[in-house]
Amino acid sequence: MKSDWATATRRDLLAGVTVAIVALPLALGFGVASGLGAAAGLVTAIVAGAVATVFGGSNLQVSGPTGAMTVVLVPIVAKYGHTGVLTVGLLAGLMLLALAFARAGRYVRYVPAPVIEGFTLGIAGVIALQQLPAALGTPVPGHHVTMNAVRAAAEFARHPHWQPIALATGVVVIVLVGGRWRPGVPFSLVAVVTMTLAATGMDVARIGSLPSALPAPSLEFLDLGAITALLPSAVAVAALAALESLLCATVADAMHGRQRHNPDRELFGQGLANVVTPLFGGVPATAAIARTAVNVRTGASSRLAALTHAVVLALIVLAAAPLVAHIPLAVLAGVLIATAIRMVQFAAMRALMRGGKADALVFFLTAVTTLALDLVTAVIVGLVVASALALRAVARSVQVSRTVLDEHTVEFRLNGPLFFGAAQRLLFALADVTHARVVVRMSEVTTVDGTGAQMLRDAVDQLRGRGVEVEIAGVRPEHCNKLAVYGVPIPQPTVLA
């Protein structure tokens, strides 16, 4: 037993070190991409990584700055500056805590797969476009990702500068090719070291100064006057943090096979992490799918692995900040572009294409909305369209069969849910009845909502107004109260048939 504990501990420590090596360039890159700088990315990975690990609901998750969150933060930085982002992070953290206490974590299971896959593809596209100016060595002002990429490409065409694009391309090739050759090797760090050494003496933009220690916590950034204006941005950040963290926890459980996360505790951990991280100058954080996957694949089984990742990153800040500061921005852009490419799940996309037009429509609509507007809007649009298509499918599955029993009597048998999406079909079926007696048999009705009950009552009233005798038969006991409330005449007691 003691030997098993020692083995598990060694695996967790090794997994934590491995994740830290993978997380270092990503934390730096996402910090730069957010507009707050590489130091903010490192601080976020350390502080949020530790707090979310200790207080979150998953034993396997690794939290920190992510590409999806970066996409949301760029326009906030452009409009409100550094303090606006920190204030938004704090507000979003408080919202996540409220969601945790409201036990809202369970509802993420209702997000359809096409929305998740479209959301992921859209994020990958935005991250790649976002890094194009740095990769081309042609930074341009503004926060509209697509327009910035177009302007950067046009500027590069007029005044090509080959060193940055060579560095970024080299990183992408090393990460993608190396990852397929030896998946267990942290090729992102290998690529960063290799290309940084290759850039020695080149005139390219670099990260710049990094802190040699974590800054002291402070509330001086809090902009009380702008809180009302920042609330919509905070809602977007909180929604994204909740969605990405809970989806990531679900993926981690599936990968491990023997772990189950607590969704409400996970929201609490992410909320607390986002309350604490801005005090140290960090950006809003969430669970990171890529780092979590590395954590699981390298044998992690407890929170010790993610906590070790945060400690190792803190040691890097203390011991190697001057070296890290010399990394070229184009190198980090290459890391993030490679990350974006690896985010695209081609097998899942092919499965969705074969799954039918409805799934394909939701997938592409979510992806395009992510690119054109923003992530939260994309998820909302995807959910609305997916829900509408699902309701249409359910409504079409409802069957109303007609059987003539004799020259005076006709029977209608309902099969499926009698709800607002399908009740009109029953009304049309009963509208042209010419027999003297109608039997509506409901033993195969699975559920009844208010609209369905109301339309059934209206149909009965219309038939009786034309002198047609109507009998409601086979009503299930669980539907009696609903029908009675809306005045549907049902026999008491009802007899199932």
N, C-alpha and C positions, 0 to 999 in steps of 0.2 A: 504493500500500500504506500509506504514511504517512497519507494522507488518510483511508483507511478506519479506521485506528486512532484518529485524532483524532475522527472522527465517532462511533465506538463509545464513546469516552471521554466525549464530550459527552452522549450519550444516557444513559450510566450515571450521570453526575453529576446530570442532570435527573431521572432516575428516582428516585435516592436522595433528592433534595430533596422530590419529590412524595410519596414514601412517608413521609418524616418528617412532613410536614404532615398526612397521613392518620393516622399512628400516634400523634401527640401526644395528641389527645383520647381515643383508645382506651387508650393506656398509662395516662393519668390515671384513666380510668374503671375499668379492670380493677384498678388498684392500690387504688382506693377499695373496689370490690366485694369484693376478697379479704380486706379487713379490716385490711390493713397500711398503707393510706393511699396518696394520690396519688404521694408521693415514691418509694415502693417500686416503683410501676409504671413511673415514669420511669427509675429506676436499672436496672430489669430490661431495659427496652427498649434502653438504652445499652450496658450491660455484656454481657448475653446476646446482643444483636444483633451486637456486634462479635466476640465470641469464637466464636459459632456460625458466623458468616460466614467467618472465617479458617480454622477447623479442620473445618468441616462438609463434607458430601459433595455439596452442591448449589451451583451458581453463582448460583442465582436466589432462594433462600429468604430470607425476612426473619423473624427470630425475636424473641420478646419475650413479654410477658404475654398470655394469651388467655382468652377466655370459658370454654372447656372447663376449663382449669386452675383458673380462679377458682372454679368450681363445686366442685371437689375440695378447695380450700383453706379454704373457709368453715367447715366443721365442724372442721378442724384448728385454725384460729384460735380457735374457740369453746372447744375442749377443752384445748389446750396453749398458746395465746397466741402472741405474736410469735416467741419463740425456738423454739417447736415447729415453726413453718412453715419457718424458716431451716434448722433441723436436718434436717427432712424433705427440703428442697431439696438439701442437701449429700449426704444418703444416696441420694436418687434419682439424683443425678449420678454417684455411684460405681457404682450399679447399671447405669446406661446405658453407662458405660465397660466394665463387665464384659460386657454384651450385645454391644458392638462387638467386643471381642476374641474373643467366642464366635461371631462372624459370624452373628448372629441376624437381621440386617436383611432378608435375602431372604424371610423368612417372611410379611411383611406382604402379599405378593401373594395369599395364601390367604384374606384377609378378604373375604367376599362383599359385593357391592354393596348388597343390602338392609340388611345390618348397618351399613354406612357411612352410608347415607342415614337410617336410623332413629336412629343415633347423632347425626347432625348435627341432625335435627329435635328430638330430645330436648334437646340442648345449647341450641338456640335457645329452646325453651320454658323451660328453667331460667333462662337469662340474663334473659329478659323478666320472669319472675316475681320473680327476684332484685332487679330494679331497680324494681319496683312501689312499695315503701315510699318510696324516695327521690323517685320521680316524683310521688307523692301528698303528699309532705311529712309523712308519718306514720311515722317510723322506729320499729321495734319490736325488742325484744331477742329473741335466739334464732337458731339457724342452720338450722332446717328451712325450706327455701325456700318450699314450697307453703303451709305453715301461716302463715309470716310474711306472705305476700302476702294471704291471707284476712284475717288480723288487721289488716293495714294498711288494706285496703279497708273493713273494718267501722269502724275508727277514723275514716277519712275520711268515711264516711256519717254518723257522729255529729257530727264537728266538721270540716266541709269547709274546706280551705285552698286557694284556687284559684290562687294564684301559682305554686307548684311545678308543678302539673299543666299550667298554661298554658305554662310554660317548656319542659317535657319534650315536650308535644305540638307546640309550635312547632319544636323541633329535629327531631322525627320527620318532620314534614311537609316541612321544608326538605331533609333528607337524602334522603328517598324520592322526592319530586317532582323535586328538582333533579338527583338521580342519573339519573333516566329522561330528563330533558331534555338534560343535558350530562354524560354519563358520565365524561368526562375531568377534570371540575372537582372538587376536594376539598371537597364541600359539607359534610362533617362539621365541618371547621374553620370554614367560613362560618357554619354554624349555631351553633357554640359562640361565636364572636365576636359574632354578631348578638344572640343570646339573653342573653349576659353583659352587653352594653350595655343591653339592654332591662330587665335586672334591677337596674340601678343604682338604689339607694335602697330596693329591696325588702328585706323582712326574711325572707331565706331562708338556709338553711345553705350554706356555701361550703367549698371544698377546704381552705383554711387555709394555713399556712406551708409553703414548699418550700425545700429546700436550695439554696444559691447555688453549690454545687460538690459533686462526688461525695464521699461519706464515705470515710475511710481504711479499707482492708481490715482485718478483725478476726475472730478466732475466738472472741470472748468469748460469743457467742450459743450456742455448742454446749452442749447439755444432755446430757452423757454418761449421766446416771442415767436418762434417759427414752428412750434409744435403742431398747431392746427394745420398749417400748410404741409407739414411733413407726414401727417397721419395717413393719407392714401399710400405714400411710399412705404410706410411702416407696415401697413396691411399687406402690401405686395410682398415685402421681404418675409413677413411672418408666414404668409401662405406658402411661399416657396420653401422656406426652411422646414415647415411641417410636412409638406408633400414629399420633398426630396429625402428627408430623414426617415420618414416612415416607410417609403418605398425601398430605401437602401436597407433598412432593417429587415424587411421582408426578403429581399434578395440574399442577405447574409444568412438568414435562417435556412433558406433553401439550399445554399451552397454547403453549409455545415451539416445539416441534416438532423442534428440532435439539440439544437438551440431554439428557444422561442422567446421573442422579445416582448416587453410590456409596452404597448404603444403610448399609453398615457404617461408613464414614467419617462419614456423617451422624449415626449414633448416637454416634460418638466426639465429634463437635463439640457435639452437644446435651448429652452427658454432661459434657464439660469446662465448657460454659457454665453448667450447673447446679451444678457444684462451685465455680466462681468467683463467680457472682452473689450467693449468700448472704453471702459475705465483705464485700460492699458494702451489705448490707441489702435485697437484692432478693428477689422471690418466684420460685418455680420457673417456668421458661420452656419454651416449645416453639416450633416453627415456626408462623407465623400465616398461615392461608390467605388471609384478606382482604388483608393487606399484601403477601403474595407475589404475589397476582393483580394488584394495582396495579403492583407492580414489573415484572412481565412485560409488562403492557399498555402501560406507558409506555416500553418499548424497552430494558429492561435485558438485558445479555448476559454480564455477568461479576460477580464478587464486589464490584467497586468500588461498585456501586449500593447494596447492602445496607450496606456499610461507610460510605458517605456518609450514609445514613439515621441511623446511630448517631452520627456526628460532628455532624450538624445538631441532633439532639436534645440532645447535650451542650452545644452552643452556646446552645440555648434555655434550658437550666438555668442557664448562666452569665449570660446577658443578660436573660432575661425571667421569672425565677422569681417576682418580686413581682406581675407582671401575671397570670400563670397562677394564682396562689393565690386570685384573686378569682372564679374560675369557680364558679357555683352547682352543688351536687351534683345538683339536678334536671336541669340541662343535660347533665351527663355521663350521667345515667340515660337521657335521651332518645337520646343517641348510641348507647348500648348496646342500647336497645330497637330502634332502627332497624337496628343491626347484626344483631340476632337475626332480625328480619323478613327481611332480605336473605339470611340464611343458608339460608332454606327454599327448596329447589329444586323448584318446583311441577312443572316438566316431568319431572324424574326421578321424582317421586312418582306422576305419572300413568302413566309407563312401567311402574313397579313394579306398579301396580294392574292394568294390562293384562297383566302378565307371568305371572299365575297366582296361585292361592291361597297357595302355599307362600311365594313372595316377599313377598306382602302380609302374611302372618302374621309372618314374620321381621322385616319392616320395623316394623310396629306394636308387636310385642313388645319390640324393642330400644328404640323411642322411649318407650314407657310405662315400661319398667324404668329408663331414664335419669331420667325425671321422678320415679318413685316411690322408687328406691333410689340408685344412683350410676352413674357412667359406666363404670367398669371392670367392675362386675357386669353392666351392660347389654350390653357387648361380649361377655363370656363367655357370657351367656344366649343372645345372638343367634347366636354361633358354634356353641354346642351344638345349638340347635334347627335351624339351617341344615344342620349336618352330619347330624343325624338324618333330616331330610327328604331330603337328597341321597342318603343310604344307602338310604332306602326307595325312592326313584326308581330307583336303580341295581338294587336287588334285584328290583323289578318288571319291569325290562327283561330279566332273565335268562329265557331260553326253554329249555324241556325238551320237545322234540318226540318223539313216539312213532310208530314205523313197524313194522307187522307184515311181516316178510320172508317167512315161511312158517308153517305150522301149528305148528312147533316153536320158531321164532326170532322175537324182537322186538328192535328196535334203538331205543335212546334217544340222541338227538343233543343235546349241550349247546351252548348259544350264549350267550356272555357270561362274566362273572367268576364263578368258583366260590369264593365267600367266605362269611363267617359270616352275612351278611344274606340269602343266597339258597340256601345249601346245604340248608336244610330242605325246599325245594321238590323237590330231587332225591330226597331220602329218601322223601317222600310218593309220588312218581311210581313209585319202584321197589318200594314196599311191597306192592302188590297184583298183582305179576307171577305169572302161572300157567303161562307157557311154560317149556319145558325148557332153553332157552338164551337169554341176554341179551347183547347187544353194546352197550357204552357208548362212544359215539364222542365224542372230546374235541378234535378238530382246530380247532374254533371257540371253544374256551375261551380267554379273553384273559388271565386271571390266576387263581392258586390261592393261597389262604391256608391256615393250619393247620386252621381249623375245617372248611373245605370239604374238605380232604384227609381229615380224620378221619371226617367223615360219609360220604364216598364209601367209605372202608374199611369202616365199620360196615354200610353197605348191602350191600356185596359179601359180607361175612361172613354177614349174615342170609340172603341169597339162597342162598349155598352151603350154609348150614345146612338149607335146605329142599330141597336136591338140585338147585338150578338152576345150570347152568353159566354163568359170567360171563367175558366177554372185554372188556378195556379196550383201545380202539384209538384211533389217531390222536393220541397224546399228543405235544405239542410238546416239543422238547428242553429248553427253559428250565423246564419244569414237572416234569421227571423226578425231579430231586433231592428236591423238596418232597414229591412223592407217595411216593417210596421211603422217605423218613424216617418217614412215617406208616404204612408197611406196605401201601400200595396195590399190588396185584399188576399190574404193567405189563409188556408184552413187551419184551424187549431183543434187538436194537435196536428202538425204536418206529418205526412207519411212519406218516407224515402222510397223511391222506386227507381 
